Amino acid sequence: MIFFKYLNITIAHIVKLLILTALFAHFNIANAQPVTLKIEDMADGIYNWQGIESDLPGFGSEGPVTIDWNPDEDFFTELLYYDSGYSERAGAFCWYQLDCSLELSVSSGEDKITLDSFFLGSYEIDGDFYDYTVIDLETDAIIFSGSPWIDSSNGAIVNVNASSNVGFRILFGVDGVDGGINDISYSYSKILPTPIPTAFLLFVSGMIGLIKFGRIKT
């Protein structure tokens, strides 16, 4: 403290410098980028009953996020395009009765994906309970599941609001042909480590503080 008595600098100034340094020295977090995949947007590049991953590979992928419409590389569970009828919407469906699957993943450990929601529609006039499951690919654990009642007029919006550093798999079924998915909403963000070492920033911040506030009393 003997040193500081020769300077026009207070403890408050020091605290402010430390707070500012802490804010800039650690991480720079990019804003989340929201995306909604609408099956209707595929219309110009695909016909009814065609495989989405086969005809429009990776449709809906953006930034670090990759969308796989056939993660099992299986004819029976690959999602197919249909332009209407799923609770009055277009829908992606599969041939197999259970476990139609869709996968969303990020490309590196520096990225994070948030699965916000998706829409399930039915081709059945009488309706049914349609099972769905959401799996976090980082832990291979089921994080969300349900069985909403839906029919050809009334679909269900499934709000997930979960984040992962690897990605998600969505499974849905009961009857693959009669159940379709749409409006898959997700967002992604990137955490960028600041390239300048913290110690160097502390040193520079301290020097700036001394130059600005320090005045040797004469």
C-alpha positions as CSV (number, residue, x, y, z in Angstrom):
1,M,0.0,0.0,0.0
2,I,3.0,2.3,0.4
3,F,3.3,2.3,-3.4
4,F,-0.3,3.4,-4.0
5,K,0.0,6.5,-1.8
6,Y,2.2,8.1,-4.6
7,L,-0.5,7.4,-7.2
8,N,-3.9,9.0,-7.9
9,I,-5.5,5.6,-7.9
10,T,-8.1,4.2,-5.5
11,I,-9.2,0.7,-4.5
12,A,-12.3,1.3,-6.5
13,H,-10.2,1.9,-9.7
14,I,-8.4,-1.4,-9.0
15,V,-11.7,-3.3,-8.6
16,K,-13.1,-1.9,-11.8
17,L,-9.9,-2.9,-13.7
18,L,-10.1,-6.4,-12.4
19,I,-13.8,-6.8,-13.3
20,L,-13.3,-5.5,-16.8
21,T,-10.3,-7.8,-17.2
22,A,-12.3,-10.8,-16.0
23,L,-15.0,-10.1,-18.5
24,F,-12.7,-10.0,-21.5
25,A,-10.1,-12.6,-20.5
26,H,-12.1,-15.8,-20.5
27,F,-14.6,-16.5,-23.2
28,N,-16.4,-14.9,-26.0
29,I,-19.8,-16.6,-26.5
30,A,-21.5,-16.3,-29.9
31,N,-25.2,-15.7,-30.0
32,A,-27.4,-18.7,-30.6
33,Q,-28.6,-19.0,-34.2
34,P,-32.3,-20.3,-34.4
35,V,-33.3,-22.6,-37.3
36,T,-36.7,-24.2,-38.1
37,L,-36.8,-27.1,-40.6
38,K,-40.1,-27.0,-42.5
39,I,-40.8,-30.1,-44.6
40,E,-42.7,-27.7,-47.0
41,D,-39.4,-26.1,-47.9
42,M,-38.2,-29.3,-49.5
43,A,-41.0,-29.1,-52.2
44,D,-38.7,-27.8,-55.1
45,G,-36.2,-30.6,-54.8
46,I,-38.1,-33.8,-54.0
47,Y,-41.3,-35.7,-54.8
48,N,-43.7,-37.6,-52.6
49,W,-42.5,-41.0,-51.2
50,Q,-38.8,-40.2,-51.9
51,G,-36.1,-40.5,-49.3
52,I,-35.0,-37.1,-48.0
53,E,-31.4,-38.1,-47.2
54,S,-31.1,-39.8,-50.6
55,D,-32.4,-36.9,-52.6
56,L,-31.6,-33.9,-50.3
57,P,-28.7,-35.1,-48.2
58,G,-28.2,-33.1,-45.0
59,F,-31.2,-30.9,-45.8
60,G,-31.5,-28.2,-43.0
61,S,-27.9,-28.4,-41.9
62,E,-26.5,-25.1,-40.9
63,G,-23.3,-23.8,-39.3
64,P,-21.8,-26.6,-37.2
65,V,-25.0,-28.6,-37.2
66,T,-25.5,-31.6,-39.5
67,I,-29.0,-33.1,-40.1
68,D,-29.2,-36.8,-41.0
69,W,-32.6,-38.0,-42.2
70,N,-31.4,-41.6,-42.3
71,P,-28.9,-42.1,-39.4
72,D,-29.2,-45.9,-39.4
73,E,-28.7,-46.1,-43.2
74,D,-31.8,-48.3,-43.3
75,F,-34.4,-48.3,-46.1
76,F,-37.3,-48.9,-43.6
77,T,-36.4,-46.1,-41.2
78,E,-35.2,-43.5,-43.7
79,L,-37.5,-40.5,-43.5
80,L,-39.5,-39.9,-46.7
81,Y,-41.2,-36.7,-48.0
82,Y,-44.9,-36.2,-48.3
83,D,-46.4,-32.8,-49.1
84,S,-49.7,-33.0,-47.2
85,G,-52.1,-34.8,-44.9
86,Y,-50.2,-35.0,-41.7
87,S,-52.5,-33.0,-39.4
88,E,-53.1,-30.7,-42.4
89,R,-49.3,-30.3,-42.9
90,A,-46.5,-31.8,-44.9
91,G,-44.6,-34.5,-43.1
92,A,-41.5,-36.7,-43.0
93,F,-42.4,-40.3,-42.4
94,C,-40.9,-43.8,-42.7
95,W,-42.0,-47.3,-43.9
96,Y,-41.3,-49.0,-40.6
97,Q,-43.9,-49.0,-37.8
98,L,-41.5,-47.9,-35.1
99,D,-38.5,-45.8,-34.6
100,C,-38.5,-43.4,-37.6
101,S,-35.4,-41.5,-36.8
102,L,-33.8,-38.1,-37.3
103,E,-30.4,-37.0,-36.0
104,L,-29.0,-33.5,-35.3
105,S,-25.3,-33.3,-34.4
106,V,-22.6,-30.7,-34.0
107,S,-19.2,-31.0,-35.6
108,S,-16.8,-30.2,-32.8
109,G,-16.5,-30.0,-29.0
110,E,-16.6,-26.2,-29.2
111,D,-20.2,-26.1,-30.4
112,K,-23.5,-26.6,-28.6
113,I,-26.9,-27.4,-30.0
114,T,-30.2,-26.8,-28.4
115,L,-33.2,-28.8,-29.6
116,D,-36.2,-26.5,-29.0
117,S,-39.2,-28.3,-30.4
118,F,-40.8,-30.3,-33.2
119,F,-44.2,-31.0,-34.6
120,L,-45.9,-34.5,-34.9
121,G,-48.7,-35.0,-37.3
122,S,-51.0,-37.9,-38.1
123,Y,-52.4,-39.2,-41.4
124,E,-55.1,-41.2,-39.5
125,I,-58.6,-39.7,-39.5
126,D,-59.5,-41.5,-36.2
127,G,-56.2,-40.7,-34.6
128,D,-53.9,-42.6,-32.2
129,F,-51.3,-42.2,-29.5
130,Y,-47.9,-41.5,-31.2
131,D,-44.8,-42.4,-29.3
132,Y,-41.7,-40.2,-29.5
133,T,-38.3,-40.3,-27.8
134,V,-35.4,-37.8,-27.7
135,I,-31.9,-39.2,-27.0
136,D,-28.9,-37.1,-26.1
137,L,-26.0,-38.4,-28.2
138,E,-23.5,-37.3,-25.7
139,T,-24.8,-39.7,-23.0
140,D,-26.9,-42.0,-25.1
141,A,-29.6,-41.4,-22.5
142,I,-33.3,-40.7,-23.1
143,I,-34.0,-37.2,-22.0
144,F,-37.5,-36.7,-23.3
145,S,-40.4,-39.0,-24.3
146,G,-44.2,-39.0,-24.6
147,S,-47.3,-40.3,-26.4
148,P,-49.6,-37.5,-27.5
149,W,-53.0,-38.3,-29.1
150,I,-53.0,-36.8,-32.6
151,D,-55.2,-37.2,-35.7
152,S,-55.4,-35.9,-39.2
153,S,-56.7,-32.5,-38.1
154,N,-54.8,-32.0,-34.8
155,G,-51.1,-32.4,-34.4
156,A,-48.8,-32.0,-31.4
157,I,-46.0,-29.5,-30.7
158,V,-43.4,-31.2,-28.6
159,N,-41.3,-28.7,-26.6
160,V,-37.9,-30.2,-25.7
161,N,-35.7,-27.2,-24.8
162,A,-32.6,-29.3,-24.1
163,S,-28.9,-28.7,-25.0
164,S,-26.1,-31.0,-25.9
165,N,-22.4,-30.8,-26.9
166,V,-22.8,-33.6,-29.4
167,G,-26.4,-33.8,-30.6
168,F,-29.8,-35.5,-30.5
169,R,-31.7,-38.3,-32.1
170,I,-35.5,-38.1,-32.4
171,L,-37.4,-41.4,-32.7
172,F,-41.1,-41.5,-33.4
173,G,-43.6,-44.1,-34.4
174,V,-46.5,-46.4,-33.6
175,D,-47.2,-46.5,-37.3
176,G,-44.4,-44.9,-39.4
177,V,-46.5,-44.3,-42.5
178,D,-49.3,-42.6,-40.5
179,G,-47.0,-40.4,-38.4
180,G,-45.0,-37.5,-39.7
181,I,-42.6,-35.0,-38.3
182,N,-42.2,-31.3,-39.2
183,D,-41.1,-27.9,-37.8
184,I,-37.9,-29.2,-36.2
185,S,-36.6,-26.1,-34.4
186,Y,-33.0,-25.9,-33.1
187,S,-30.3,-23.4,-32.3
188,Y,-26.6,-23.5,-32.0
189,S,-23.8,-21.5,-30.4
190,K,-20.1,-21.5,-30.2
191,I,-17.8,-20.8,-27.2
192,L,-14.6,-19.3,-28.5
193,P,-11.6,-19.2,-26.0
194,T,-9.9,-15.8,-26.2
195,P,-6.5,-16.3,-27.8
196,I,-4.7,-13.7,-25.7
197,P,-3.4,-15.2,-22.4
198,T,-5.2,-13.9,-19.3
199,A,-1.9,-12.9,-17.6
200,F,-1.0,-10.7,-20.6
201,L,-4.4,-9.0,-20.4
202,L,-4.0,-8.4,-16.7
203,F,-0.6,-6.8,-17.3
204,V,-1.9,-4.5,-20.1
205,S,-4.9,-3.6,-18.1
206,G,-2.7,-2.7,-15.1
207,M,-0.4,-0.6,-17.3
208,I,-3.4,1.3,-18.7
209,G,-4.7,1.9,-15.3
210,L,-1.4,3.3,-14.1
211,I,-1.0,5.5,-17.1
212,K,-4.5,6.9,-16.9
213,F,-4.9,7.2,-13.2
214,G,-1.4,7.4,-11.9
215,R,0.0,10.8,-11.2
216,I,3.1,11.1,-9.0
217,K,2.5,13.7,-6.4
218,T,5.1,16.4,-6.4
